[in-house]
Amino acid sequence: MSDSTHTPSSSGSWVTIAAAIGGFAIFALIVFIAYLPKKPDPLPDGARTPEQRKSALAELRAKEKAAVTTYGWVDQKAGIVRIPVEEAVKITIKEINAKK
């Protein structure tokens, strides 16, 4: 038997180190791309900014409040009117008490 010791060549060591660094670099690139913060898309047509949505909500709430607190026509031809909710509750209570 021959008693030869195998010593790694210096060029083989550099190839192994370069491959390891390249593997880590590819892994880091994949992780970076996967978790890359997404920039918000520009608003598509018809979309509104937060300020526009806030004012639209305030306008909607004002219309809803007016609908439940004021009198108005629902269908004038059919003779259907809208009355305030508090008034409707009072009328309903009177009708229920009259039936007893």
Secondary structure as the mmCIF struct_conf table of DSSP 4:
data_model
#
loop_
_struct_conf.conf_type_id
_struct_conf.id
_struct_conf.beg_label_comp_id
_struct_conf.beg_label_asym_id
_struct_conf.beg_label_seq_id
_struct_conf.end_label_comp_id
_struct_conf.end_label_asym_id
_struct_conf.end_label_seq_id
HELX_RH_AL_P HELX_RH_AL_P1 SER A 10 ALA A 34
TURN_TY1_P TURN_TY1_P1 TYR A 35 TYR A 35
HELX_LH_PP_P HELX_LH_PP_P1 LEU A 36 PRO A 44
TURN_TY1_P TURN_TY1_P2 ASP A 45 GLY A 46
HELX_RH_AL_P HELX_RH_AL_P2 PRO A 50 THR A 69
BEND BEND1 THR A 70 THR A 70
STRN STRN1 GLY A 72 ASP A 75
TURN_TY1_P TURN_TY1_P3 GLN A 76 GLY A 79
STRN STRN2 ILE A 80 ARG A 82
HELX_RH_AL_P HELX_RH_AL_P3 VAL A 85 LYS A 99
#
